[in-house]
Amino acid sequence: QVQLVESGGGLVQAGGSLRLSCAASKGILRSYIMGWFRQAPGKEREFVGGISRNGDIADYVDSVKGRFTISRDNANNLVYLQMNNLKAEDTAVYYCSASSLLWIERDPRRFGSWGQGTQVTVSS
């Protein structure tokens, strides 16, 4: 297990941007695929975006494609989620997670490490 801490959430107007950060307790270079998930009240936790171990491949849920970008800085044990053109529907608690699997995974049940979450609220 790797300890993860998310930050960067907040209240933003629709159309605005936020940059979420995830700090890991140990090195992640070629060790973990990383994913961002979100959970809105009354809904299941859903996959938002994932990134391969070396950062060369990214995957996104259709609803955020073209608006969100996931990136990683393995040397500094950081993962980011840049969120642009935010919509009210993006309001949720956002979680960073890590998996020891070799390729990007969308199922949250396959991720073994989770951060505490950071709240993103988009007002319309």
C-alpha positions as a Python dict, from the first residue, in 0.01 Angstrom:
ca = {
    (1, 'Q'): (0, 0, 0),
    (2, 'V'): (110, 353, -77),
    (3, 'Q'): (-17, 653, 116),
    (4, 'L'): (-187, 913, -103),
    (5, 'V'): (-299, 1266, -23),
    (6, 'E'): (-519, 1471, -258),
    (7, 'S'): (-541, 1848, -265),
    (8, 'G'): (-659, 2129, -489),
    (9, 'G'): (-1036, 2095, -469),
    (10, 'G'): (-1265, 2386, -407),
    (11, 'L'): (-1563, 2587, -520),
    (12, 'V'): (-1557, 2713, -877),
    (13, 'Q'): (-1801, 2861, -1125),
    (14, 'A'): (-1907, 2660, -1428),
    (15, 'G'): (-1651, 2703, -1703),
    (16, 'G'): (-1368, 2747, -1457),
    (17, 'S'): (-1064, 2532, -1393),
    (18, 'L'): (-901, 2345, -1107),
    (19, 'R'): (-580, 2146, -1079),
    (20, 'L'): (-592, 1854, -838),
    (21, 'S'): (-273, 1708, -696),
    (22, 'C'): (-199, 1369, -546),
    (23, 'A'): (116, 1318, -340),
    (24, 'A'): (243, 966, -279),
    (25, 'S'): (440, 847, 21),
    (26, 'K'): (695, 662, -188),
    (27, 'G'): (829, 644, -540),
    (28, 'I'): (581, 550, -813),
    (29, 'L'): (812, 531, -1113),
    (30, 'R'): (726, 209, -1298),
    (31, 'S'): (555, 77, -986),
    (32, 'Y'): (189, 184, -1006),
    (33, 'I'): (-72, 279, -1255),
    (34, 'M'): (-266, 575, -1119),
    (35, 'G'): (-628, 670, -1142),
    (36, 'W'): (-862, 953, -1051),
    (37, 'F'): (-1213, 863, -941),
    (38, 'R'): (-1507, 1069, -822),
    (39, 'Q'): (-1816, 1008, -617),
    (40, 'A'): (-2123, 1230, -605),
    (41, 'P'): (-2387, 1201, -330),
    (42, 'G'): (-2606, 897, -382),
    (43, 'K'): (-2394, 764, -668),
    (44, 'E'): (-2131, 496, -710),
    (45, 'R'): (-1766, 585, -726),
    (46, 'E'): (-1675, 621, -1093),
    (47, 'F'): (-1358, 623, -1296),
    (48, 'V'): (-1251, 963, -1427),
    (49, 'G'): (-905, 913, -1571),
    (50, 'G'): (-607, 682, -1552),
    (51, 'I'): (-243, 695, -1650),
    (52, 'S'): (16, 428, -1721),
    (53, 'R'): (321, 377, -1505),
    (54, 'N'): (555, 583, -1721),
    (55, 'G'): (291, 839, -1816),
    (56, 'D'): (286, 766, -2188),
    (57, 'I'): (-77, 650, -2204),
    (58, 'A'): (-388, 807, -2052),
    (59, 'D'): (-751, 697, -2043),
    (60, 'Y'): (-1062, 903, -1965),
    (61, 'V'): (-1429, 851, -1915),
    (62, 'D'): (-1625, 996, -2208),
    (63, 'S'): (-1784, 1274, -2004),
    (64, 'V'): (-1448, 1442, -1933),
    (65, 'K'): (-1258, 1379, -2257),
    (66, 'G'): (-1119, 1700, -2396),
    (67, 'R'): (-1166, 1882, -2066),
    (68, 'F'): (-956, 1689, -1813),
    (69, 'T'): (-590, 1592, -1838),
    (70, 'I'): (-411, 1348, -1610),
    (71, 'S'): (-35, 1365, -1574),
    (72, 'R'): (235, 1238, -1342),
    (73, 'D'): (575, 1339, -1214),
    (74, 'N'): (726, 1012, -1097),
    (75, 'A'): (1052, 1170, -982),
    (76, 'N'): (858, 1377, -729),
    (77, 'N'): (586, 1120, -652),
    (78, 'L'): (306, 1339, -784),
    (79, 'V'): (-2, 1284, -997),
    (80, 'Y'): (-219, 1565, -1131),
    (81, 'L'): (-565, 1611, -1272),
    (82, 'Q'): (-609, 1934, -1466),
    (83, 'M'): (-979, 2008, -1499),
    (84, 'N'): (-1092, 2272, -1748),
    (85, 'N'): (-1435, 2395, -1854),
    (86, 'L'): (-1589, 2250, -1541),
    (87, 'K'): (-1959, 2171, -1537),
    (88, 'A'): (-2206, 2139, -1253),
    (89, 'E'): (-2216, 1766, -1325),
    (90, 'D'): (-1849, 1743, -1226),
    (91, 'T'): (-1936, 1817, -863),
    (92, 'A'): (-1810, 1529, -650),
    (93, 'V'): (-1543, 1416, -411),
    (94, 'Y'): (-1237, 1330, -617),
    (95, 'Y'): (-1006, 1048, -514),
    (96, 'C'): (-659, 952, -625),
    (97, 'S'): (-576, 582, -628),
    (98, 'A'): (-291, 347, -710),
    (99, 'S'): (-283, -5, -850),
    (100, 'S'): (0, -253, -894),
    (101, 'L'): (-158, -380, -1217),
    (102, 'L'): (44, -343, -1535),
    (103, 'W'): (-212, -155, -1744),
    (104, 'I'): (-475, 113, -1688),
    (105, 'E'): (-773, -18, -1495),
    (106, 'R'): (-1116, 143, -1463),
    (107, 'D'): (-1263, -77, -1191),
    (108, 'P'): (-1214, 87, -849),
    (109, 'R'): (-1221, -257, -688),
    (110, 'R'): (-884, -330, -851),
    (111, 'F'): (-714, -36, -680),
    (112, 'G'): (-557, -103, -344),
    (113, 'S'): (-454, 243, -223),
    (114, 'W'): (-677, 549, -188),
    (115, 'G'): (-641, 905, -77),
    (116, 'Q'): (-884, 1083, 154),
    (117, 'G'): (-1054, 1270, -128),
    (118, 'T'): (-1089, 1637, -213),
    (119, 'Q'): (-1422, 1810, -271),
    (120, 'V'): (-1489, 1978, -604),
    (121, 'T'): (-1803, 2189, -622),
    (122, 'V'): (-1904, 2356, -947),
    (123, 'S'): (-2178, 2617, -930),
    (124, 'S'): (-2397, 2687, -1232),
}
